[in-house]
Amino acid sequence: MIRTRIAPSPTGKLHIGTARTALFNYLYAKNQGGTYVLRIEDTDKNRSTKESEHDILAGLEWLGIGADEGVTTEGELGDLGPYRQSDRTGTYRQYLEVLIESGDAYWCPTSGEELDRLKKEADASKQPFIYRPEHRDGRYEYQEGSVLRFKVPDEVIWFEDKIKGKIEFDTSLMGDFVIAKGWDNPLYNFVVVIDDELMQITHIIRGEDHISNTPKQILINRALGFKRKNFGHMPLILAPDKSKMSKRHGATSVEDYRALGYLPEAMVNFLALLGWNEGNDREDYTLEELVQKFSLKRVQKSGAVFNKEKLDSINAKYIRALPIAEKVRIGSEFLTHNGFDLDKLSQSQLEQIISIECDRIKTFGEIGDDVKFFFETPEYDGEILVWKNMTAEEAKASLEWVKEQVYNIDEDSYTEIESRLKEIINESDWGMGQVLWPLRVALSGQERSPSPFEIMQVLGKDETLARIDQAIQKLS
């Protein structure tokens, strides 16, 4: 049975790169009828925090890719735990002993100062630093300050990467690497091999920045007699300038994007397309469709450029497709967060405002940017009431005329205000722009806003007439 895993370190918020790795592991496992495991690698005691762990778990569950097995916000699922490395410290010593007994690992007392000296000598002679000491024969017992090194054999290691194809390593260019700093402090490349074996992981899908770790893990895995694992290394997420994504390029964590008003469905859709495609130009997928379509063979080998405009476009489509109840629920949260007093509105007004905004915004974080005039009478310069080649007097006359028409339309007909008013304008001597430009500005105080008909429906007859009167006064 296929078993994949995501194993983040809780040393910060859930990065979009980690989220994409989790998504690809989830999609591959589900596509193959397998299991997706979430393990927390929290052995870095100085940097790991419970806050970061909760952010990671909450972010993955928000995206809809919480674990089948492993750590969740509700506790641990599965029979192969514990799934936090900090709870597994008693697991590793027996495997360290196996490697020492087999001669594949040895205690090394060489001090850090001595290693620094040897590195400087290698740099000075422009030679690669490959550390393989004379005491590889295991002559030393453990003593305070010594480290356990893996004895690297000279050979060519290769593996068939599920994404990148055949990859080879000449181990003669590798030094003997440290796998533990004392009995109770095993290091990443060692513990990850043990955990993957005991949790029965079959496929390790991760970022290509881990490729250099792979030969070390293959050697340890083989020395312990474990079944060989399958590896797939995904392309990195790149900024538009092709550099590695960082905070200088904008938001980098899932929580950041959630706070900006992106929808989880849109984020999943976008992240899936960062390095994978079905072989066509399709951009709209549900999570269920991605599970059906996903294949490691379709994951690209080169870096995937993060295109925010594409994310915005996808998110805008998802916003527009939401049921009105969801638009109102999410939109209300963001309007309140953005400082708007929703108690000033009726439920009908709130629904209309949010519906209008959802046709215009790319993220829910933008909601309210253009609708402040719905909550308070706008302040603006009267000059912007004048459209194109009109004079101020003509703009004033237009507003006086449209005021009379609006006054004569019964408020019960405001749901049809657009068709009613357009019909009246077409039968008059006024041009559509001559009427609607001054009216739009009178109602919103803005040159760019929703249509005056939409605004009138929200404001109602009395407030509409009051704002037209205010505009006429500005032109008097």
URJODA-V673334 format. One record per helix or strand of 2 or more residues. SS is the DSSP state (h for helix, s for strand). FROM is the first residue (numbers start at 1). TO is the last residue. Records with the same first field share a line. If there is no record, write none. Layout:
SS = FROM-TO + FROM-TO
This chain:
s = 3-6 + 35-38 + 69-72 + 75-77 + 105-108 + 147-150 + 156-161 + 165-170 + 178-180 + 203-207 + 230-234 + 237-238 + 304-305
h = 16-31 + 50-63 + 85-87 + 89-91 + 93-102 + 112-124 + 134-137 + 171-173 + 188-198 + 208-223 + 247-249 + 254-259 + 264-272 + 287-293 + 296-298 + 308-321 + 324-337 + 342-344 + 347-358 + 364-366 + 372-374 + 382-385 + 392-408 + 411-426 + 432-444 + 452-475
